[in-house]
């Protein structure tokens, strides 16, 4: 069966979910997006994702019309009989705002990533408008490709002050003793999953310090991990080619908390 998509509330064939390359807003990447999970036919944290989508649009002075995202998404779920998928909402600004909703197979990862940890690399660079989820992803693309070429799964972005802010597609945390260090909301995209991670840390009686650790400080951390919608919480076992310590059970507890509360 061919896949469908939504364009401004209407069901279309996915192959017709396209944008003209001559459109100025396309050429300038004047767009915002959200990626979310659908589990058992239900959308995870839709209200939170829609809130962030509108906040991102507002930061770009993009005027959004009234969007009935829940109805549109449910229409697509029912039409294509979807169960577990990853959905993407793309909003392209301009005189006539265009909203596309597409989906792909649910993004999952091998159990070994959680049991044994992942390899990450570091990359010097700062995202443009870090609090805004725009489609300006060139830095993230370059950093991730660099990481892949070195056998890494993710790249951590290091700013001009040598602070480790976030991953190309994830939030970043360093555990040291009973404290967890992570960049402040003003410096990174405060993801929906990040909020759940911070709640999990509170449940575990850990102190959260909203301060990005320096690159030189990572070697003194007890555990490093990342989080995102698709990953939940994932432990890091190798940094720039060197093995590092990691409390896998702690990260698994955080991961379980995130997954447990997805359909609250």
N, C-alpha and C positions, 0 to 999 in steps of 0.2 A: 504494500500500500504506500502511495506517495505521501510525503510529509506535508503538513499544512503549517501555516503561520498566521499571525494576526497583523493587519495593517490598519491603524486607526479604528480598531474595533471590528473590522470585517475579516472573515476567514478568507485566506488566499492560499494558493499553492506556494510552497516554500520557494520554489524556483523563481517566483515573481516578487520575492521579498528583496528587492534591489533598489539601489540609489544611483542617479545619474552622476557621472564623474565631472560633469560640467557645473554642477550645483556648487556655489561658493561655499556653502556651509559644509559640504562634504570635503571640499578641497582644504578647508581650514580646520577640519575635525571639530566643528561646533556641535558637539553632541555629548550626551551623558548616558550612562547605562547602569544596569544592575544585573547581577547573576544570582539566581535563587534555586532552591531545591524544591522539587515536588515529590512527596512521599505518599504512597498509597492514594494517589489522586488528590492530595491536599497540599497546598502551598505552605512552605515553612516561613514564618515571620514576615508575611506579606506587608503588614502595616508598617513594620520597621524599614523594610526595603523601599516602600513607596515614600516614606518620610525622607529617607536619605536621597532618593531620586529627586524629590522636589527641592531639597536643600542644595543639591549639586546644581540643579537648573538655576536656582536663585543666585548662586555665586557667579554664574555666567550671564546674569541678566536675561536669561531665557524665560520667556513668558509661556507657561504651560496652560493649555486649555483644560477644561474639566475632563479627567480621565477616569473611566470606570474599570480600573485594572483588574479588580477581582472578577468582575463579570466577564471581561475579555479573556482572562486566563482560564476561567472555568469553561468558557465556550470552546477554547482550544483543547482543553483536557477531555471534554466530552466528545468533541468531533473526532479526535484521533485516538480516543480511548486510552489515554495516557495513565500510567501508574507511577513509576519512579523515573524521573527525568531531571535534567538540569535545564532551567529556562534562562533566557537572556532577554531583557527589556532594553531596547535602544531607542532613545529619543533624539531626533535631529532637529535642531532649532531653525529659526528663520521666519520668514513671513507666514509660511504654512508649515507648522510643526508636524513632523511625521513620527509616528510611534510604531515600532515593530516588536513583535514578541515571537521568538523562535525557541526551539528546544533541541536538545541532543541527548544521547544516552547518559544516564546518571554518572557523573564523574566520581569514580571511586579509586582507591589505592590498595596495593597489596598489604596484607597483614604485617609483612616483614618491615614495612616502613614504620609501623607503630611499635613492633617488638624489638627491632634492631636499630631504629633511627635512620635518618637520611643524611646525605652529604650536601653541604651548602658552601658557597663561595662568597666572597665580598666584592663589591663593585662601587667605586666612587662616583656618586651622582645623586642629584636631588630631583624629585618629581616636581613638575610645574603644578602649582595650586594643590598641594598635597591633601587638603581636606575635601577636595572635590573629585567625584568619581567621573572623570571625563574620558573620552576615547583617545586622548593624547597619550599614547602608550609606547612611544618610541624608546624612551629610556628603559622602561621595563623590558621591552623586546630585546634590546642590545644586551642588557645585563643578564637576562635569562639565557640567551644564546651563548654568551660568554661562559656562563656556569655549565651549561650542557657540554660545551667543548672541553671542559675540564672534568667531566664526569659527575657534575653536581646536579641536584634536583631543584634547587632554588638559589637565588642570589640575594644577599642582604645589601641594602643600599646604605652607603656611608656618606655623610654630608661633609661640607667644607671644614667643619669643626671636629671631624673624626668621630662623630656620633653615629651609632648604628640605629637607624630609624625604623626600618621595615623591610619586608621582602618585596619582590616585584609583584607578587600576587597574594601577599600574606602580611599579617602583623607579627611582630617579633618580641620575644620576652627573654630576659635573663634572670634565673633564680640564683640567689646567693643567700645561704642561710634561710631565714624565714621571710626574706624580702624578695619581691619580684619587680624587676626594673623593666619598664617599657616606655616608649616615647609618649609625651603628652599629646592630647587630642589636637592641639594647634599645629602639630608637626606631621601628622599622619592621617590617613583615612581611618576614621573610627568605625570599623566594620561591625556589622550586626553580630557576627560571631565573637568579636573582641569583647563586646558587652557581656556575652554569656561566659566567656573565659574569666573576666574580672569578677563576675558573680561567683563562679566556681572557686576562685582563689579566696574569696571572702568566706565561703562555706568551709574551706580547708584551714581557716584561721591564719592565712598568710597576709602579710602586709604588702600592698601595692604601692610602688614608688613611681609616679609619672615623670620619669626622667630617663632619657635615652642613654644607655651605657656607651662609653668610649670603646673604640675597636680594641685598644690596648687592654681594656678591662675584661674582655670576654674570656681570656685565659684563666681568670680567677673565678669565673662563674661555676656554680655547682651543676647547673642544667640550663641548656638553651633549647627553646622550642618556638614554633610558629603556629599561627592559626589562620583559618579562612573558612568560608562557607562549605567548600568541598572537603577540606582536610579535617575540620574540627580543630583538634590540637595534635601536632605532630612533633616528636622529639628529634633533636639534631645530635648526631653522633660523630660527624666529621666536619671540621671547619677548615676551609682552604687546604684540604689534603691531609690534615692532622686529626687523629682521633682525640676526642674530648670526653670527659665524664658526663654521664646523663642518668638521672633518676627516672627510668622508664615508667615505673609504677605511678609516680606522681603525675606524669603527663597523661597516662592512661586514665587516671581518675578525672582529670580535667576534661579529657576527650569524652568520657562517658557522660559527664554532667552536661556538656554541650549537646550531645546527641539525645539524651533523655528529655531535654526541655525543648526540642525542636518544634513539637506540635502543641506546646502549651497555649 
